[in-house]
Amino acid sequence: MSLKIGILLGSTRPGRNGEPVAKWVYELAAQRTGAEFELVDIAEFNLPHLDEAMPPSMGQYALPHTKAWAQKIASFDGFIFVTPEYNHSTSGALKNAIDFLYGEWNNKAAGFVSYGSVGGTRAVEHLRLIMSELQVATVRAQVALSLFTDFENFSAFRPGEHQRQALDAVLDQVISWSGALRSVRAAG
């Protein structure tokens, strides 16, 4: 059974830079063997501010939007988060989407592709802490896209060739760790 890796587009902002970035990640990932990749746009799930009465760790979801989101996230063995950096952190929309669930994230791997004025690195640092609490193993490799050098006029995505090499490292590590954690999930 092939590994399934979700590429999560973590911005819902109109005109977001994340959409061409996520498509770039998906197009390059889809050329690989060893895993199947799916692009998941959190905007399509129309998640309101967390509105479940029970804590996510209970796994007792009552609302249809939460159940649909949980089913999608549960279907993956690992993740690539495509995140902007807003105010030294990730987007509120991505944080909210993450907070809806608990068990569906557990014992999986995650890598990060970030963008911002300093490459989105501070957003990823926050996501690494969040993922740790959710029992997600984060890989070391990272793609950090600069609005100054990887985007034309801060909006047209034109990644440097070195960014493809960085993405290859992220994909290699996420596939490897997702495969290794499969046995942990099976034992649980």
N, C-alpha and C positions, 0 to 999 in steps of 0.2 A: 504494500500500500504506500503510495507516494505521500510525501510530506505536503501539507498545505500551509502556505505562508500568506498572511494578509498584509497588504500594503495599505495602511490606514492614513487617509488624507485628513489631517488634523486641523483644518481651518474651514470655517463656514462663511467667511467674509466675502461679500460681493467683489469680484475682480481679483480674488486671491492669487498670489504668486504660487501657492502650493499646488494648484491644479496641474500646470505644466511640469512641475517638479515630480509630482506623483506619477504622471503619465510617463515621464522619462525613466523613473525607477522601474515601473511596470514593464515598459518596452524592453529594457535591458535584462530584467529578471526573466522575462518570458522566453528569452533565447537560451536559457540555461536548462540543464538537466538536473535531476536530484530533488526537485520540488515543483509543485504547481503553485502559481501565484495568482492572487485575486486583488484587484484594486477595490477598496472599500472607502466610499466617501461618507464621512459621518453626517454630512448635511442631508443625505438622503433618508436618514433615520428619523429626522425631525424630533430629536430628543429635547423635551423641555428641561428646565432646571430640575434636578433630581426630585422626583415626586413619588417615589415608592415609600410606603409607610414603614416597611420592615428594612432593617439594615441589609445591604447586599450580601454580607457574609452568611446570612441565613438562607439565601438562595430561594426565597419564597416570593417570586415576582408576581405581581397582580395585574399589571397594566400591559396592554398589547404591545406598545412601543418597546418596553423593557424586554418582554419575551422575544420579540423579533431580534433585538440587539444581542441578547444573550445567545440565541441560537446561532447567529452569525459568528460571534466571537468564539463560541465553543467549537466551531467547525475547524478552527485553525490550530496548527502545531507551533506556530511562531508568528512574529510580526515584524514589519518594518514601519516605524512611525515617521511620517513626513510632517514635520512641525515647524511653524513659524516661531519667532521669538517676539513676544509682546511684553514690554515692561520687565525684561530680565527673566521671563518665564515662558511656558507654553501658552497656547490659547485657552481661554476659559471654556470654549466649546469642547476641546479635546479633554481637558481635565474633567468636565462634567460627564462626558461619555465614558471615560474610564471609571469614574466613581459609581456609575450605575450598577456595576458588576463586581464580583469577587472571584468565585470559584472558576469561572470561565477563563480567567487569566492565568490561573495557577499552573506552575511547573511547565512553563513554556519559555521560549527565548525571544528576545527583542533586540533589534538594531535601530539606528536612528539616522535620518536624513533631515538636516535642519537648515533653515535659511534665516538671514537677518543681517543687520549692519555689522555684527561681529560673527557671522556664520551661524547664529542660532545656538551657540554652544551653551549659553546659560539656560536656555529652555531644556536642553538635553540633560544638563545636570539635575534639574528639578525632576524630569521624567525618570531618571535613573533611581532617585530616591522613592518615587511613587511606585515604580515597578518592583523595587525591592520589597516593599510592604505587601505587594500582591503576589509574591513568590515567583516573579518573572526574572529569569537570568538575562542580564543585559550583556551584549558583546562589547568588546573594547573598540573595534573599528567604528568609525563614524564618518559621515559625509557632512561637512560644514560649508554651506554655500553662502558666499558674501553677496549682498545686494550691490556692492560696488564693483565686483569683478566678474560675477557669474550671471549678472542681469544687465541688460542694456537699458539705460534710463530707469533703473530700479524696477522694471516691470517685464521686459522681454527676456525670457530665460535663455542664456547662452553659456552653459557650463564649460569651464576649462577642461581640457583633456585629462588632467590629473584627477578630476572628480570622478571620472569613470573608473579609474584604478581604485579610488577610495570606495566607490560603490561595490566593485567586485569583492573587495575585502569584507565589507559588511555582509554581502550576500553569502560568501563562503562561510563566515562565522555563524550567521543565523541558521543556515542549513545544517551545519555541523552540530550546533548546540540543540536545535530543535529535534534532530534525530536522536541525540543522546538522551534528551529529556523524555522522549516517547516511552521509554521503559519505566521511568518514574511515574508518569501518568497512568500507565497500565497497572502498576503495582498499587496505586492509590485507590 
